[in-house]
Amino acid sequence: MVTMLGKAIAAATDGENNPIEFDVAYPLRAGIGETLQQIRSVHGDEIYLLPMSGKSCGGGIMQTPHPGSGCVVALQFEPPAQPRISQGEIADLSQLALDQIIIDADNYEVCAGASITLDQLQCALAEALGSEYKVLGADLTSYAYAAVGATFMTGGMGPQRRYFSDSVIEVSLFDGEIEQCLRGEAM
C-alpha cells in the first residue's frame, strides 16, 4: 500500500492562537477515501475526523473536549501552491482532486477541489475568462486562506451578504464512510 499519510503534525493553533485539540493530525495529500483507509489501518476504526482548513477560530470549535474513547484525527487541508486548472465540461465531481479547478465557460460553471482557496478560484476565473467573472459570496476577511470546501460547509458569506453556498450547484460529500454527490434539496 502506498502511504498517503504525510508526516504527523504535532500541534496546531487556531486563528486566535488557541491550541486545536486532537490526538494526531496529518496533512491531506490524496483522496479522502484512500487516506481514511490508511488512518484506520494505523489508528483503528473508532476515529473522529476533524477537518482543518484555514483554522478559523469560529467560537472555539477546535477546542471541543475529547469524546473519551477512540482517536481524534485532524486532517489539514493545505491550499495547493499551484492548482491544476483546466477548461472543459465538468465530469464526475467525486473524481475531482483537492487541488483541481475545472472551468466550463460554455455553461458558466466552475468546479473546485476542497483545498482550493477562494482567492485561487477567483484568480483562475479571471485568467481564463476575464476579471468580470467572480464566484459570489466570498468573505473578504478570509479570502486568502478560506478553502471552498470549508466555506461552503460553514455558510461563509461576503460583503454583499450572499452566501457562498447560494452559488453552488452540487457538492461531493464524504461522511467518513462513503462519498456521495448532493444536489438541490439534498444539498
Buried (B, 14 or more C-beta within 10 A) or exposed (E): EEEBBBEEBEEBEBEEEEEBBBBBBBBBBBBBEEBBEBBBEBBEEEBBBBBBBBBBBEEEEBEEEEEEEBBBBBBBBBBBEEBBBEBEEBEEBEEBBBBBBBBBEEEEBBBBBBBBBBBBBBBBBEEBBEEEBBBEBBBEEBBEBBBBBBBBBBEBBBEEEEBBBEBBEBBBBBEEEEBEEEEEEEE
